[in-house]
Amino acid sequence: MSNNTKLDLPEIVPQHIAIIMDGNGRWARRRGLPRLAGHRAGTENLRRVIEACVEFGVKYLTIYAFSTENWTRPRDEVSGLMRIFDDVFDRELAELDRQGAQLRHIGRLDGLNDSLREKVRNGIAMTKDNDRLVLNVAFNYGSRDEIVHAIQEMIKDGLDSEEVDEDLVSSYLFTAQSPDPDLVIRTSGEQRTSNFLLWQSAYSEWIFPDVYWPDFGRDELLAAIQEFGSRERRYGGLVPQQT
Ligand code: FPP
């Protein structure tokens, strides 16, 4: 019996899963707690989902931690989120390293305070040789901003218009070192892309589980992978006729 059968995993496990971790605020409100308690619970949950990705053989996990638009949230929430990110580096980095996860950042590091920026850089350097799971943290990330940045860099590099094709554009995105996501999950029941991986998710399967992020654990991830396994990916073509 293969490992996949034992776990009830489909034959094809998505190599790259991207997640919009939505619903922390509503999870907290439902319990009469402040929104930041929801973000803390969401952070705890992230550890469980990373462990499950390693267990299921997912090779790339990209998480939307803070968007270029999240700066417009109330000041207390933004500073609370920054404190949570800061704590995570102090508390979780060693465990991430032990799991064999390689930390990468996508987005802009400006906007972070010096101490947090340094922690991100150290985390990336410390885990750079790990190869069980690549964890892309989208922080101060927006897909349109990423595309604008890519165009600016192409112009700076003096490229001719004939040299520009899809592979070249991909190579200028923050995600250049990762394959496109096979599966994008947005928790909480909301069904929007919210400026996340617009280019990269052109042919991804999208799943919108109706649970808030802090409640999206190992079983819910397994269910999403099973649902992915039942989808036919056509990339704009036709499904071959069964004979
Ligand atoms: C969306 O929920 C969640 C966020 C904007 C923040 C996500 C951040 C974490 C889970 C922290 C962990 C990340 C790292 C890298 C340590 P929401 O606030 O929009 O929820 P709502 O829609 O219910 O209000």
Residues whose N, C-alpha, C, O or C-beta is under 5 A from the ligand:
A	BS01	FPP	M21 D22 G23 N24 G25 R26 W27 H39 G42 T43 Y64 A65 F85 V88 V137
